[in-house]
Amino acid sequence: MFRRLPLQFGGIDFSIMAAILALNFFMEVLRKILINIIY
């Protein structure tokens, strides 16, 4: 699921990217749940 990141990424940058990926994943799941509820 996760692509290998270059070594120049620091802990802060990696944490931000991980948070963004988690947020996108959560939004996708939430959208599917809402679609299942509405339809």
PDBQT receptor file of N, H, CA, C and O in Angstrom, charges set to zero:
ATOM      1  N   MET A   1       0.836  -1.194   0.000  1.00  0.00    +0.000 N 
ATOM      2  CA  MET A   1       0.000   0.000   0.000  1.00  0.00    +0.000 C 
ATOM      3  C   MET A   1       0.876   1.251   0.000  1.00  0.00    +0.000 C 
ATOM      4  O   MET A   1       0.664   2.176  -0.784  1.00  0.00    +0.000 OA
ATOM      5  N   PHE A   2       1.863   1.259   0.895  1.00  0.00    +0.000 N 
ATOM      6  H   PHE A   2       2.035   0.507   1.531  1.00  0.00    +0.000 HD
ATOM      7  CA  PHE A   2       2.735   2.429   0.974  1.00  0.00    +0.000 C 
ATOM      8  C   PHE A   2       3.900   2.281   0.012  1.00  0.00    +0.000 C 
ATOM      9  O   PHE A   2       4.549   1.236  -0.034  1.00  0.00    +0.000 OA
ATOM     10  N   ARG A   3       4.162   3.322  -0.750  1.00  0.00    +0.000 N 
ATOM     11  H   ARG A   3       3.636   4.171  -0.713  1.00  0.00    +0.000 HD
ATOM     12  CA  ARG A   3       5.338   3.320  -1.624  1.00  0.00    +0.000 C 
ATOM     13  C   ARG A   3       6.568   3.654  -0.798  1.00  0.00    +0.000 C 
ATOM     14  O   ARG A   3       6.491   4.363   0.205  1.00  0.00    +0.000 OA
ATOM     15  N   ARG A   4       7.708   3.127  -1.242  1.00  0.00    +0.000 N 
ATOM     16  H   ARG A   4       7.770   2.550  -2.057  1.00  0.00    +0.000 HD
ATOM     17  CA  ARG A   4       8.946   3.415  -0.518  1.00  0.00    +0.000 C 
ATOM     18  C   ARG A   4       9.304   4.879  -0.721  1.00  0.00    +0.000 C 
ATOM     19  O   ARG A   4       9.307   5.387  -1.843  1.00  0.00    +0.000 OA
ATOM     20  N   LEU A   5       9.607   5.547   0.392  1.00  0.00    +0.000 N 
ATOM     21  H   LEU A   5       9.604   5.134   1.303  1.00  0.00    +0.000 HD
ATOM     22  CA  LEU A   5       9.929   6.968   0.326  1.00  0.00    +0.000 C 
ATOM     23  C   LEU A   5      11.434   7.157   0.276  1.00  0.00    +0.000 C 
ATOM     24  O   LEU A   5      12.179   6.367   0.857  1.00  0.00    +0.000 OA
ATOM     25  N   PRO A   6      11.890   8.199  -0.414  1.00  0.00    +0.000 N 
ATOM     26  CA  PRO A   6      13.322   8.491  -0.438  1.00  0.00    +0.000 C 
ATOM     27  C   PRO A   6      13.824   8.807   0.963  1.00  0.00    +0.000 C 
ATOM     28  O   PRO A   6      13.051   9.206   1.834  1.00  0.00    +0.000 OA
ATOM     29  N   LEU A   7      15.129   8.626   1.174  1.00  0.00    +0.000 N 
ATOM     30  H   LEU A   7      15.757   8.302   0.467  1.00  0.00    +0.000 HD
ATOM     31  CA  LEU A   7      15.697   8.817   2.508  1.00  0.00    +0.000 C 
ATOM     32  C   LEU A   7      15.733  10.280   2.910  1.00  0.00    +0.000 C 
ATOM     33  O   LEU A   7      15.902  10.580   4.092  1.00  0.00    +0.000 OA
ATOM     34  N   GLN A   8      15.578  11.218   1.946  1.00  0.00    +0.000 N 
ATOM     35  H   GLN A   8      15.441  10.973   0.986  1.00  0.00    +0.000 HD
ATOM     36  CA  GLN A   8      15.679  12.623   2.343  1.00  0.00    +0.000 C 
ATOM     37  C   GLN A   8      14.443  13.081   3.118  1.00  0.00    +0.000 C 
ATOM     38  O   GLN A   8      14.450  14.149   3.729  1.00  0.00    +0.000 OA
ATOM     39  N   PHE A   9      13.387  12.272   3.092  1.00  0.00    +0.000 N 
ATOM     40  H   PHE A   9      13.382  11.404   2.595  1.00  0.00    +0.000 HD
ATOM     41  CA  PHE A   9      12.200  12.650   3.860  1.00  0.00    +0.000 C 
ATOM     42  C   PHE A   9      12.502  12.531   5.343  1.00  0.00    +0.000 C 
ATOM     43  O   PHE A   9      12.974  11.494   5.808  1.00  0.00    +0.000 OA
ATOM     44  N   GLY A  10      12.228  13.595   6.080  1.00  0.00    +0.000 N 
ATOM     45  H   GLY A  10      11.845  14.438   5.702  1.00  0.00    +0.000 HD
ATOM     46  CA  GLY A  10      12.463  13.578   7.525  1.00  0.00    +0.000 C 
ATOM     47  C   GLY A  10      11.256  13.038   8.259  1.00  0.00    +0.000 C 
ATOM     48  O   GLY A  10      10.243  12.710   7.642  1.00  0.00    +0.000 OA
ATOM     49  N   GLY A  11      11.360  12.943   9.574  1.00  0.00    +0.000 N 
ATOM     50  H   GLY A  11      12.183  13.209  10.075  1.00  0.00    +0.000 HD
ATOM     51  CA  GLY A  11      10.260  12.417  10.376  1.00  0.00    +0.000 C 
ATOM     52  C   GLY A  11       9.023  13.282  10.262  1.00  0.00    +0.000 C 
ATOM     53  O   GLY A  11       7.909  12.763  10.180  1.00  0.00    +0.000 OA
ATOM     54  N   ILE A  12       9.200  14.606  10.256  1.00  0.00    +0.000 N 
ATOM     55  H   ILE A  12      10.104  15.028  10.322  1.00  0.00    +0.000 HD
ATOM     56  CA  ILE A  12       8.053  15.513  10.204  1.00  0.00    +0.000 C 
ATOM     57  C   ILE A  12       7.351  15.378   8.851  1.00  0.00    +0.000 C 
ATOM     58  O   ILE A  12       6.126  15.275   8.795  1.00  0.00    +0.000 OA
ATOM     59  N   ASP A  13       8.124  15.379   7.765  1.00  0.00    +0.000 N 
ATOM     60  H   ASP A  13       9.120  15.463   7.811  1.00  0.00    +0.000 HD
ATOM     61  CA  ASP A  13       7.520  15.264   6.435  1.00  0.00    +0.000 C 
ATOM     62  C   ASP A  13       6.792  13.929   6.302  1.00  0.00    +0.000 C 
ATOM     63  O   ASP A  13       5.691  13.866   5.756  1.00  0.00    +0.000 OA
ATOM     64  N   PHE A  14       7.419  12.855   6.809  1.00  0.00    +0.000 N 
ATOM     65  H   PHE A  14       8.314  12.906   7.253  1.00  0.00    +0.000 HD
ATOM     66  CA  PHE A  14       6.791  11.536   6.712  1.00  0.00    +0.000 C 
ATOM     67  C   PHE A  14       5.498  11.505   7.528  1.00  0.00    +0.000 C 
ATOM     68  O   PHE A  14       4.508  10.911   7.100  1.00  0.00    +0.000 OA
ATOM     69  N   SER A  15       5.504  12.145   8.703  1.00  0.00    +0.000 N 
ATOM     70  H   SER A  15       6.308  12.628   9.050  1.00  0.00    +0.000 HD
ATOM     71  CA  SER A  15       4.298  12.167   9.536  1.00  0.00    +0.000 C 
ATOM     72  C   SER A  15       3.175  12.913   8.824  1.00  0.00    +0.000 C 
ATOM     73  O   SER A  15       2.019  12.492   8.858  1.00  0.00    +0.000 OA
ATOM     74  N   ILE A  16       3.525  14.029   8.176  1.00  0.00    +0.000 N 
ATOM     75  H   ILE A  16       4.464  14.372   8.148  1.00  0.00    +0.000 HD
ATOM     76  CA  ILE A  16       2.508  14.806   7.455  1.00  0.00    +0.000 C 
ATOM     77  C   ILE A  16       1.952  13.985   6.296  1.00  0.00    +0.000 C 
ATOM     78  O   ILE A  16       0.740  13.947   6.085  1.00  0.00    +0.000 OA
ATOM     79  N   MET A  17       2.834  13.329   5.547  1.00  0.00    +0.000 N 
ATOM     80  H   MET A  17       3.819  13.360   5.718  1.00  0.00    +0.000 HD
ATOM     81  CA  MET A  17       2.374  12.520   4.415  1.00  0.00    +0.000 C 
ATOM     82  C   MET A  17       1.512  11.367   4.906  1.00  0.00    +0.000 C 
ATOM     83  O   MET A  17       0.490  11.053   4.295  1.00  0.00    +0.000 OA
ATOM     84  N   ALA A  18       1.914  10.730   6.006  1.00  0.00    +0.000 N 
ATOM     85  H   ALA A  18       2.744  10.985   6.502  1.00  0.00    +0.000 HD
ATOM     86  CA  ALA A  18       1.135   9.616   6.551  1.00  0.00    +0.000 C 
ATOM     87  C   ALA A  18      -0.243  10.107   6.992  1.00  0.00    +0.000 C 
ATOM     88  O   ALA A  18      -1.245   9.424   6.784  1.00  0.00    +0.000 OA
ATOM     89  N   ALA A  19      -0.291  11.296   7.601  1.00  0.00    +0.000 N 
ATOM     90  H   ALA A  19       0.523  11.852   7.770  1.00  0.00    +0.000 HD
ATOM     91  CA  ALA A  19      -1.571  11.848   8.043  1.00  0.00    +0.000 C 
ATOM     92  C   ALA A  19      -2.469  12.144   6.844  1.00  0.00    +0.000 C 
ATOM     93  O   ALA A  19      -3.673  11.895   6.890  1.00  0.00    +0.000 OA
ATOM     94  N   ILE A  20      -1.879  12.676   5.769  1.00  0.00    +0.000 N 
ATOM     95  H   ILE A  20      -0.900  12.878   5.732  1.00  0.00    +0.000 HD
ATOM     96  CA  ILE A  20      -2.663  12.981   4.569  1.00  0.00    +0.000 C 
ATOM     97  C   ILE A  20      -3.200  11.693   3.954  1.00  0.00    +0.000 C 
ATOM     98  O   ILE A  20      -4.362  11.633   3.552  1.00  0.00    +0.000 OA
ATOM     99  N   LEU A  21      -2.355  10.657   3.880  1.00  0.00    +0.000 N 
ATOM    100  H   LEU A  21      -1.412  10.706   4.207  1.00  0.00    +0.000 HD
ATOM    101  CA  LEU A  21      -2.807   9.382   3.322  1.00  0.00    +0.000 C 
ATOM    102  C   LEU A  21      -3.926   8.795   4.179  1.00  0.00    +0.000 C 
ATOM    103  O   LEU A  21      -4.910   8.277   3.651  1.00  0.00    +0.000 OA
ATOM    104  N   ALA A  22      -3.776   8.874   5.496  1.00  0.00    +0.000 N 
ATOM    105  H   ALA A  22      -2.976   9.295   5.926  1.00  0.00    +0.000 HD
ATOM    106  CA  ALA A  22      -4.804   8.335   6.386  1.00  0.00    +0.000 C 
ATOM    107  C   ALA A  22      -6.105   9.115   6.217  1.00  0.00    +0.000 C 
ATOM    108  O   ALA A  22      -7.188   8.530   6.219  1.00  0.00    +0.000 OA
ATOM    109  N   LEU A  23      -5.996  10.440   6.072  1.00  0.00    +0.000 N 
ATOM    110  H   LEU A  23      -5.116  10.915   6.070  1.00  0.00    +0.000 HD
ATOM    111  CA  LEU A  23      -7.190  11.271   5.907  1.00  0.00    +0.000 C 
ATOM    112  C   LEU A  23      -7.899  10.929   4.599  1.00  0.00    +0.000 C 
ATOM    113  O   LEU A  23      -9.124  10.812   4.566  1.00  0.00    +0.000 OA
ATOM    114  N   ASN A  24      -7.126  10.767   3.516  1.00  0.00    +0.000 N 
ATOM    115  H   ASN A  24      -6.131  10.862   3.543  1.00  0.00    +0.000 HD
ATOM    116  CA  ASN A  24      -7.728  10.419   2.228  1.00  0.00    +0.000 C 
ATOM    117  C   ASN A  24      -8.428   9.066   2.316  1.00  0.00    +0.000 C 
ATOM    118  O   ASN A  24      -9.529   8.896   1.792  1.00  0.00    +0.000 OA
ATOM    119  N   PHE A  25      -7.776   8.092   2.989  1.00  0.00    +0.000 N 
ATOM    120  H   PHE A  25      -6.881   8.231   3.414  1.00  0.00    +0.000 HD
ATOM    121  CA  PHE A  25      -8.367   6.764   3.133  1.00  0.00    +0.000 C 
ATOM    122  C   PHE A  25      -9.663   6.849   3.937  1.00  0.00    +0.000 C 
ATOM    123  O   PHE A  25     -10.659   6.216   3.589  1.00  0.00    +0.000 OA
ATOM    124  N   PHE A  26      -9.643   7.645   5.030  1.00  0.00    +0.000 N 
ATOM    125  H   PHE A  26      -8.833   8.160   5.313  1.00  0.00    +0.000 HD
ATOM    126  CA  PHE A  26     -10.829   7.800   5.871  1.00  0.00    +0.000 C 
ATOM    127  C   PHE A  26     -11.963   8.441   5.083  1.00  0.00    +0.000 C 
ATOM    128  O   PHE A  26     -13.117   8.034   5.214  1.00  0.00    +0.000 OA
ATOM    129  N   MET A  27     -11.644   9.443   4.262  1.00  0.00    +0.000 N 
ATOM    130  H   MET A  27     -10.707   9.774   4.155  1.00  0.00    +0.000 HD
ATOM    131  CA  MET A  27     -12.673  10.114   3.476  1.00  0.00    +0.000 C 
ATOM    132  C   MET A  27     -13.292   9.153   2.467  1.00  0.00    +0.000 C 
ATOM    133  O   MET A  27     -14.501   9.186   2.240  1.00  0.00    +0.000 OA
ATOM    134  N   GLU A  28     -12.464   8.292   1.856  1.00  0.00    +0.000 N 
ATOM    135  H   GLU A  28     -11.482   8.266   2.040  1.00  0.00    +0.000 HD
ATOM    136  CA  GLU A  28     -12.992   7.317   0.897  1.00  0.00    +0.000 C 
ATOM    137  C   GLU A  28     -13.951   6.355   1.594  1.00  0.00    +0.000 C 
ATOM    138  O   GLU A  28     -15.031   6.064   1.079  1.00  0.00    +0.000 OA
ATOM    139  N   VAL A  29     -13.552   5.859   2.773  1.00  0.00    +0.000 N 
ATOM    140  H   VAL A  29     -12.675   6.095   3.192  1.00  0.00    +0.000 HD
ATOM    141  CA  VAL A  29     -14.412   4.928   3.509  1.00  0.00    +0.000 C 
ATOM    142  C   VAL A  29     -15.704   5.622   3.916  1.00  0.00    +0.000 C 
ATOM    143  O   VAL A  29     -16.786   5.047   3.796  1.00  0.00    +0.000 OA
ATOM    144  N   LEU A  30     -15.592   6.866   4.399  1.00  0.00    +0.000 N 
ATOM    145  H   LEU A  30     -14.713   7.333   4.496  1.00  0.00    +0.000 HD
ATOM    146  CA  LEU A  30     -16.779   7.608   4.827  1.00  0.00    +0.000 C 
ATOM    147  C   LEU A  30     -17.724   7.826   3.647  1.00  0.00    +0.000 C 
ATOM    148  O   LEU A  30     -18.941   7.716   3.794  1.00  0.00    +0.000 OA
ATOM    149  N   ARG A  31     -17.157   8.139   2.467  1.00  0.00    +0.000 N 
ATOM    150  H   ARG A  31     -16.169   8.229   2.348  1.00  0.00    +0.000 HD
ATOM    151  CA  ARG A  31     -17.993   8.360   1.282  1.00  0.00    +0.000 C 
ATOM    152  C   ARG A  31     -18.738   7.082   0.913  1.00  0.00    +0.000 C 
ATOM    153  O   ARG A  31     -19.923   7.129   0.585  1.00  0.00    +0.000 OA
ATOM    154  N   LYS A  32     -18.047   5.933   0.963  1.00  0.00    +0.000 N 
ATOM    155  H   LYS A  32     -17.084   5.895   1.229  1.00  0.00    +0.000 HD
ATOM    156  CA  LYS A  32     -18.702   4.669   0.621  1.00  0.00    +0.000 C 
ATOM    157  C   LYS A  32     -19.809   4.357   1.614  1.00  0.00    +0.000 C 
ATOM    158  O   LYS A  32     -20.872   3.869   1.231  1.00  0.00    +0.000 OA
ATOM    159  N   ILE A  33     -19.561   4.639   2.895  1.00  0.00    +0.000 N 
ATOM    160  H   ILE A  33     -18.697   5.036   3.206  1.00  0.00    +0.000 HD
ATOM    161  CA  ILE A  33     -20.589   4.384   3.908  1.00  0.00    +0.000 C 
ATOM    162  C   ILE A  33     -21.801   5.278   3.657  1.00  0.00    +0.000 C 
ATOM    163  O   ILE A  33     -22.940   4.816   3.736  1.00  0.00    +0.000 OA
ATOM    164  N   LEU A  34     -21.563   6.558   3.355  1.00  0.00    +0.000 N 
ATOM    165  H   LEU A  34     -20.638   6.934   3.292  1.00  0.00    +0.000 HD
ATOM    166  CA  LEU A  34     -22.680   7.473   3.099  1.00  0.00    +0.000 C 
ATOM    167  C   LEU A  34     -23.460   7.041   1.865  1.00  0.00    +0.000 C 
ATOM    168  O   LEU A  34     -24.689   7.105   1.859  1.00  0.00    +0.000 OA
ATOM    169  N   ILE A  35     -22.761   6.602   0.821  1.00  0.00    +0.000 N 
ATOM    170  H   ILE A  35     -21.762   6.550   0.826  1.00  0.00    +0.000 HD
ATOM    171  CA  ILE A  35     -23.451   6.151  -0.394  1.00  0.00    +0.000 C 
ATOM    172  C   ILE A  35     -24.311   4.934  -0.074  1.00  0.00    +0.000 C 
ATOM    173  O   ILE A  35     -25.440   4.825  -0.551  1.00  0.00    +0.000 OA
ATOM    174  N   ASN A  36     -23.774   4.012   0.740  1.00  0.00    +0.000 N 
ATOM    175  H   ASN A  36     -22.857   4.100   1.128  1.00  0.00    +0.000 HD
ATOM    176  CA  ASN A  36     -24.551   2.819   1.095  1.00  0.00    +0.000 C 
ATOM    177  C   ASN A  36     -25.770   3.193   1.923  1.00  0.00    +0.000 C 
ATOM    178  O   ASN A  36     -26.814   2.551   1.803  1.00  0.00    +0.000 OA
ATOM    179  N   ILE A  37     -25.659   4.211   2.755  1.00  0.00    +0.000 N 
ATOM    180  H   ILE A  37     -24.811   4.732   2.853  1.00  0.00    +0.000 HD
ATOM    181  CA  ILE A  37     -26.799   4.624   3.585  1.00  0.00    +0.000 C 
ATOM    182  C   ILE A  37     -27.857   5.331   2.736  1.00  0.00    +0.000 C 
ATOM    183  O   ILE A  37     -29.054   5.086   2.887  1.00  0.00    +0.000 OA
ATOM    184  N   ILE A  38     -27.394   6.218   1.834  1.00  0.00    +0.000 N 
ATOM    185  H   ILE A  38     -26.422   6.416   1.712  1.00  0.00    +0.000 HD
ATOM    186  CA  ILE A  38     -28.339   7.005   1.040  1.00  0.00    +0.000 C 
ATOM    187  C   ILE A  38     -29.074   6.124   0.035  1.00  0.00    +0.000 C 
ATOM    188  O   ILE A  38     -30.295   6.208  -0.099  1.00  0.00    +0.000 OA
ATOM    189  N   TYR A  39     -28.318   5.272  -0.674  1.00  0.00    +0.000 N 
ATOM    190  H   TYR A  39     -27.327   5.203  -0.565  1.00  0.00    +0.000 HD
ATOM    191  CA  TYR A  39     -28.954   4.458  -1.715  1.00  0.00    +0.000 C 
ATOM    192  C   TYR A  39     -29.327   3.089  -1.173  1.00  0.00    +0.000 C 
ATOM    193  O   TYR A  39     -29.874   2.264  -1.905  1.00  0.00    +0.000 OA
TER     194      TYR A  39
